[in-house]
Amino acid sequence: MDMEHHGHSHSAEVIPDPSESGSFEGHALLGTFFFVFGLWYSVKHSFLVLDSLHTQGSRQPARHKTWRDHPGCAKRTLGFLLYSMDPMFKITACTIGMLSQMSLGAHWTLRDPVTGEFVEQGDWQLVTMYSFFFFSGLVDILVRVKAPIPPNSDKFFVSVALFIEAYLFFYHPGGSEAGDRLYQLLFIAIFGAAVAAMLWACLPESQILPLFISALVLLQGTWFWQVAGVLYPLDPARSWDLESHNTLMFLPLGFCWHLFGNIALIFVLYAVIHQFVKRGYRLPKGL
């Protein structure tokens, strides 16, 4: 069935073909990537903020229980894993993302060999996005090995990767009015995180910016799952009406609920980590 870009059909066929613009699995993979990374950022920066506040309010520094307390090989192994956790997660996750999108989606093809038309542009957008986060992971490694690069380069290139992600999803096709609304809301979360990360590169001593970035990265993760569930439902019997006014009105409300839930999650993590910090546990410096 042929459909114009602004066709008048209001049936379930307005759902974009996953082979053309995405799939449940592709969006779920993205959601998992951002949620896991946002969760780790929340834990790490909660530790760092509480450590700073505890140090300022305590006259006698508490004993720091970290990986340094472990002897010999265990200390070296745990130290390496902790210091390389951020960049290795980025590099590994982005490599998996790029290979899966190219193998299962774009099939390593940019243009149709018969017609010459560009094909699978949604998959190529995701591969491009993964590439910038992969490069951000490489910069993280350079910072950790104290390479001669400008200070806060890791924060700057996280911001660049987020700006590229926002730019690509600004033009990402929704396939319907509800799809467009979903990606507009996603753009807000990504662009907000990119601006906050750029400010953090300029104000590295800020304690609220990394927690704010964590909330927005978590929001990206949960909202990607929401996009997957709305546009590519696993159960066709529970498909959303993508042209309904009620659906269009609910999506911004649901976006606010996602943000509220992720902020609440950070508050819970912060409260739990506060108990560990009170008992003297710290993350190693430079993590």
Secondary structure, 3 states (H helix, E strand, C coil): CCCCCCCCCCCHHHCCCHHHHCCHHHHHHHHHHHHHHHHHHHHHHHHHHHHHHHHHHCCCCCCCECHHHCCHHHHHHHHHHHHCHHHHHHHHHHHHHHHHHHHHHHCCCCECCCCCCECCHHHHHHHHHHHHHHHHHHHHHHHHCCCCCCCCHHHHHHHHHHHHHHHHHHCCCCCCHHHHHHHHHHHHHHHHHHHHHHHHHHCCCCCHHHHHHHHHHHHHHHHHHHHHHHHCCCCHHHCCCCCCHHHHHHHHHHHHHHHHHHHHHHHHHHHHHHHHHHCCECCCCCC
